[in-house]
């Protein structure tokens, strides 16, 4: 198992007391991985300390405001790729089949494209394979890092580390397209309800689904699609 990818998966998971208790071990894993630069490892330290020592209720509230109430910071990767299009359902089916082909059965209620779930899967694969998939999502990581930097959040260091592990340069056009979308205001609940009002993600039979090569799992991540505009009911 790639302990660093597993550690980053845990750090991006919803905060719990169990996670807090594990932070010293998680921090040690990240601090010892020389695939990350010394600067990247130092940048992760404040987040590790925050998750390990801050009040759990504050951590939960912060996580919800960042990742659950902000669509532009969603940890569901296909949200940034397919938006509300029907392609998202087919991509989910392919991803589930890829997990199953690799003998991986996520024990979670999260969607298959939830980044902590994907990182847990990648932690079980050869690093060259994992690196190819991380490279496909490089522009998403860079955009999320930039958005979190605007909010002065320590979570940005995780995405900077994922970029390093990907070993690839992000497509700057794709990054600019993502960053052109306005930041969500997590305190504007009425607007957020409208934004998250979306069509059902379908997981039904898809003649093009099957079991793809792992490299193809995120192959279309270099062409992000803006979510379809919401039209208020008349």
N, C-alpha and C positions, 0 to 999 in steps of 0.2 A: 504493500500500500504506500502511496505517496503521502507522507504525513503532512507535508505543507499544504497540499490541495485539500486534504481532510480538515486541517486546522482552519483554513480560510472558509471552508464550507460552514464550519461551526460558528465562526465569528459573524458570518452573515445571516445566521439563523436567529429566530426570535429569542430575545434574552430570557434566560431562566436562572434559578439559583444553582442548578447543576452546572450550567455553562460558566457561571461565575466561579464556582469551585475549581473548574478545569482550566481557568485562564493561566495560572502559572505554568502548567505543562504546555498549553497551546503557545504561550509566549516563548517558551524555551525552544520549541520546534521551529518557530519562525525566526528566532534570533540566530539559529545555527545553520540555516540553509544558505549556502554560499552561491546558489543560483540567483539570489537577490543581492543587490548591491548593499553595501554598508548603510548608505543613505536610506534605502527602502526599508531596511530592517529597523533603523532608528525611527523612521516615520510611523511604523506599526506600533511602536512601544506605547505612545499615549493612548491609543485605542485599547490595547491590551489592558493597560492600567485602569482605564475608564470602565471597561466592561467587568473587570475584576473587583473594583472597589466602590463604584457608584451605587446609590440606592436603586434597588431592582425596579421599583415602580417608575422612577425617572427614566431608567433605561428602556423600559417597555413603552413609555409614552414617546420617547424620542424615536424609537424604531418605527412605531405606527405612523408618526408624523412624517418621517422621511420616506419610508418604503411602501406603506399601505395607503396613505392619503395623498401621495404624489405620483401621478401616473408617469411623469417624466423621470422618476427615479425607481420605477418598478423593477423588482428583481426577477420578474417573468420576462425572459429575454425576447420571446416572440412578440411581446407587446411592442417592442421597439422596431421589429422587423415587419410584421404583418398587420399591426393594428387590429381593426375589427374585420378584416377581410376573411373570406372563407378559407383562404390558403393557410390560415393559422391552424384550423382543425386538422388539415392533412399533415401539416408539419408536426403537430402533436402526435398523431398516429405513428408517423415515421420514427419519432424520437422514442416513443414507448417500445416500438419493435426493436430499436437499437439497444435499449436497455435490456430487454429480454434476451436478445441474441448474446449479450455480454454476461448473462446470468445475474443481472442486477434487478432487484425488485424493490423499488422505493417504499419505505414504510412511513408514509406521510400523506396528509390530505392536500398538500400543495400540488400545483400543476407540474407536469413533467419538465417544463422549461424553466422552473424556478431555479435560479442560479445556485443556491446551496445544494439542491438535488443534483444538478449537473456536475458540480464540483466533486460531490461524493462519488458519483459514477466515475468521473475522470481519475479520481484517486486510486481506482482499482485497475486502470489501464496502463499500458506502457507509456512512459512519459512522451515519447515522440508522437504517439497517437493523441495524447491529451494536448500536447502543444499545438498540433494542427488545428484542433477544435477551438482552443483558446485564441489562436490567431484569427480565425473566422469572426470572432466576436470582439476583436481589438478596438474597433471604432466605438462600440457600445461601452467598453470599459473606459476609454478615454473621455467620452462624453459624460459618463456618470461621475468620473473623477473630477471633471471640471465643474459639474453642477454641485457636487458635494463641497468642493472648494469654495464656491460662492456662499455656501451656507456655513462655512467654517466648521465642517464636520470631520471628525477624525476617521470616519469610515472611508474617506477618499483614499487613504493609504492602501486599503485592500485592493482597490481597482488599479492603482498604480503598480502594485505588486503583480497582479494578474497580467498586466501589460508586459512586465519584464519577463514573466514566465512564458508568455506567448512567443517572445522572441521575434516579434513582427512589428512593423510600423503600421499604425492605423491609417485607413483611407481618410485623408483630411476633408475631402468633399462630403463623405458620409458623416463625419464628425460635425462639420458645419451645419449640415441639414438637421441633425438631431438638436444641436444647440440653438438653432433658429426657432425651435418651438418654445413658447413662453413657459417659464417656470410656474408650476402649480402653487397656489396659496393654500396650504393645509388647513388654515383656519376658516376658509370660505366653504363651509359644509354644503351649502345649497348648490354652488357651482360644481363641487366635487361629485355630488350625487348625480348631476347631469352628465359630467364627463365619464363617469364609470358606468353609466347606463348603456350597455352594449349588447350586441347580439350574442346568442349562445355560441360557445365554442363547441363544435361538433367533433365527435370522435368515432363516427360511424365508418362503415367500410369505404375504402378509397381504392379504386383500381390501380392507382399509382403508388400506393403505400408500400406494402411488402417490408422487407428488411434491408435497408440501405447500408452502404458502407459507412463506417463511423465518420469518415472525412466529410461525407455529404450531409451529415446531420445538420450542420449550421451553414451550409454552403451558400445560402442566399442572404446571409447576414451582412454582405457588403452592399446591399441595396435596400436600406431601410425605407419603410412605407409609413407616411404620416397617418395617424388614425383618421378615419372618416369623420368629417365635421358633424357635430350634433345639431339637429334642427329642432327647435322647440315646438311643442305641439300647438296647433292653432287653437 
